[in-house]
């Protein structure tokens, strides 16, 4: 039978020390969320002159990573939004000649979404905007610290599921799983939340 002292010692070992790993983890979570929000706001500010919303940007990036033109349902699943949100985004981008609806060659009832030249040009501008926003955020870090941060983020990304938004930490560089993306559903205007 364990003495009360032994039981208390065992219990104290199982609890994190004040200021220990649990506190550090909470602080890291807060820091990552704050940086993610800051980066998102900076991107939004820099994207504004392009006339492209963050949700439209996500859809264009998703299209760019598809081997073949996807169905709207495929895009909805990839972006983790309701299909109606994709319809609204495609309508707006099609009006600007960035995407187009094309019939499936094997099933004429199926419509696929194809990236057009104007959409590819917009993606190039969006990449520049994303890099500019990241450069603002990373300005205080020298090249060595940036490389160390990149290695740490790669390590974190390797442990995450490759589900939705699976351009992961690399393809869309917003794919850090999801910190640039938001919960499933629609935002104002019918687009996916970001």
C-alpha positions as CSV (number, residue, x, y, z in Angstrom):
1,X,0.0,0.0,0.0
2,X,1.3,3.4,-1.0
3,X,1.8,6.0,1.7
4,X,0.1,9.4,1.4
5,X,3.5,10.9,0.8
6,X,4.3,8.5,-2.1
7,X,0.9,9.2,-3.7
8,X,1.4,12.9,-3.4
9,X,4.8,12.6,-4.9
10,X,3.5,10.6,-7.8
11,X,0.7,13.1,-8.4
12,X,3.1,16.0,-8.4
13,X,5.2,14.3,-11.0
14,X,2.3,13.9,-13.3
15,X,1.4,17.6,-13.2
16,X,3.3,20.1,-15.2
17,X,5.6,22.4,-13.3
18,X,4.4,26.0,-13.1
19,X,5.9,27.7,-16.1
20,X,6.7,24.4,-17.7
21,X,5.8,22.7,-21.0
22,X,2.1,23.4,-20.7
23,X,2.6,27.1,-20.2
24,X,5.1,27.2,-23.1
25,X,2.7,25.3,-25.3
26,X,-0.1,27.8,-24.5
27,X,2.3,30.7,-25.3
28,X,3.3,29.2,-28.6
29,X,-0.3,28.7,-29.5
30,X,-1.0,32.4,-28.8
31,X,2.1,33.5,-30.7
32,X,1.2,31.3,-33.8
33,X,-2.4,32.6,-33.9
34,X,-1.2,36.2,-33.5
35,X,1.3,35.8,-36.3
36,X,-1.2,34.0,-38.5
37,X,-3.7,36.8,-38.1
38,X,-1.1,39.5,-38.7
39,X,0.1,37.7,-41.9
40,X,-3.5,37.3,-43.1
41,X,-4.3,41.0,-42.5
42,X,-1.1,42.0,-44.3
43,X,-2.0,39.8,-47.3
44,X,-5.5,41.1,-47.4
45,X,-4.2,44.7,-47.4
46,X,-1.7,44.0,-50.2
47,X,-4.3,42.0,-52.2
48,X,-6.9,44.8,-52.1
49,X,-5.5,46.6,-55.1
50,X,-5.8,43.4,-57.1
51,X,-9.5,43.2,-56.4
52,X,-9.2,39.6,-55.4
53,X,-10.6,38.4,-52.0
54,X,-8.8,35.9,-49.8
55,X,-11.5,33.3,-50.7
56,X,-11.0,33.8,-54.4
57,X,-7.3,33.6,-53.9
58,X,-7.6,30.2,-52.2
59,X,-9.8,28.9,-55.0
60,X,-7.3,30.1,-57.7
61,X,-4.4,28.4,-55.7
62,X,-6.4,25.2,-55.4
63,X,-7.1,25.2,-59.2
64,X,-3.4,25.7,-59.9
65,X,-2.5,22.6,-57.9
66,X,-5.0,20.3,-59.7
67,X,-3.7,18.0,-62.4
68,X,-6.9,18.3,-64.3
69,X,-9.8,20.7,-64.1
70,X,-11.8,19.7,-61.0
71,X,-15.5,19.5,-60.5
72,X,-17.1,22.2,-58.2
73,X,-17.8,19.5,-55.6
74,X,-14.1,18.5,-55.6
75,X,-13.1,22.1,-55.1
76,X,-15.7,22.5,-52.2
77,X,-14.2,19.4,-50.6
78,X,-10.6,20.6,-51.1
79,X,-11.4,24.0,-49.7
80,X,-13.6,22.5,-46.9
81,X,-16.6,24.7,-47.8
82,X,-20.2,24.1,-48.9
83,X,-20.6,23.7,-52.7
84,X,-22.7,26.9,-52.9
85,X,-19.7,28.9,-51.7
86,X,-17.6,27.5,-54.6
87,X,-20.4,28.4,-57.1
88,X,-20.4,32.0,-55.9
89,X,-16.6,32.2,-56.1
90,X,-16.5,30.7,-59.6
91,X,-19.2,33.1,-60.8
92,X,-17.2,36.1,-59.7
93,X,-13.9,34.7,-61.1
94,X,-15.6,33.7,-64.4
95,X,-17.0,37.2,-64.8
96,X,-13.4,38.5,-64.6
97,X,-12.2,35.8,-67.1
98,X,-9.9,34.1,-64.6
99,X,-11.7,30.7,-64.7
100,X,-14.2,29.0,-67.0
101,X,-16.6,26.2,-66.7
102,X,-15.9,23.4,-69.2
103,X,-17.8,20.2,-69.9
104,X,-16.3,17.0,-68.7
105,X,-15.1,15.1,-71.8
106,X,-16.4,11.8,-70.4
107,X,-19.7,12.9,-68.9
108,X,-21.5,15.9,-70.4
109,X,-23.6,16.4,-67.3
110,X,-20.5,17.2,-65.3
111,X,-19.0,20.6,-65.4
112,X,-15.3,21.2,-64.5
113,X,-13.5,24.5,-63.6
114,X,-10.5,25.5,-65.6
115,X,-7.9,28.2,-64.8
116,X,-7.6,30.7,-67.6
117,X,-4.6,32.8,-68.6
118,X,-5.9,35.8,-66.7
119,X,-6.3,33.6,-63.6
120,X,-2.7,32.4,-64.0
121,X,-1.5,36.0,-64.2
122,X,-3.5,36.9,-61.1
123,X,-1.9,33.9,-59.3
124,X,1.5,35.3,-60.1
125,X,0.6,38.7,-58.6
126,X,-0.9,36.9,-55.6
127,X,2.4,35.0,-55.0
128,X,4.2,38.3,-55.1
129,X,1.7,39.7,-52.5
130,X,2.2,36.7,-50.3
131,X,5.9,37.0,-50.4
132,X,5.7,40.8,-49.6
133,X,3.5,40.1,-46.6
134,X,5.9,37.3,-45.4
135,X,8.9,39.6,-45.9
136,X,7.2,42.2,-43.7
137,X,6.6,39.6,-41.0
138,X,10.1,38.1,-41.2
139,X,12.0,41.4,-41.5
140,X,13.5,41.1,-38.0
141,X,15.0,37.7,-38.7
142,X,18.4,37.2,-40.5
143,X,18.8,34.4,-43.0
144,X,20.1,32.0,-40.3
145,X,17.0,32.5,-38.1
146,X,14.7,32.3,-41.1
147,X,16.2,28.9,-42.1
148,X,15.8,27.7,-38.5
149,X,12.2,28.8,-38.4
150,X,11.5,27.1,-41.7
151,X,13.0,23.9,-40.4
152,X,10.9,24.0,-37.3
153,X,7.7,24.7,-39.3
154,X,8.6,21.8,-41.6
155,X,8.9,19.6,-38.6
156,X,5.5,20.7,-37.3
157,X,3.9,20.3,-40.8
158,X,5.2,16.8,-41.1
159,X,3.0,15.7,-38.2
160,X,-0.2,17.1,-39.5
161,X,-2.8,15.3,-41.6
162,X,-2.8,16.1,-45.3
163,X,-6.6,16.6,-45.6
164,X,-8.3,19.8,-46.6
165,X,-6.2,22.6,-48.0
166,X,-3.6,20.0,-48.6
167,X,-1.3,22.3,-50.5
168,X,0.2,21.8,-47.1
169,X,2.8,24.0,-45.8
170,X,4.4,24.4,-49.2
171,X,2.1,24.4,-52.2
172,X,0.1,27.5,-51.3
173,X,2.2,28.5,-48.4
174,X,-0.8,29.1,-46.5
175,X,-1.5,25.5,-46.2
176,X,0.2,25.3,-42.8
177,X,-2.7,22.9,-42.4
178,X,-5.1,25.7,-41.9
179,X,-3.9,28.8,-40.0
180,X,-4.7,30.9,-43.0
181,X,-8.0,29.2,-43.6
182,X,-11.0,29.3,-41.3
183,X,-13.7,27.1,-40.2
184,X,-15.9,25.2,-42.6
185,X,-18.7,27.3,-44.0
186,X,-19.4,30.5,-45.7
187,X,-18.4,34.0,-44.9
188,X,-20.3,37.1,-45.9
189,X,-20.9,37.2,-49.7
190,X,-21.0,33.4,-49.9
191,X,-17.3,32.7,-50.1
192,X,-15.4,30.4,-47.9
193,X,-14.2,31.7,-44.6
194,X,-10.6,32.5,-44.3
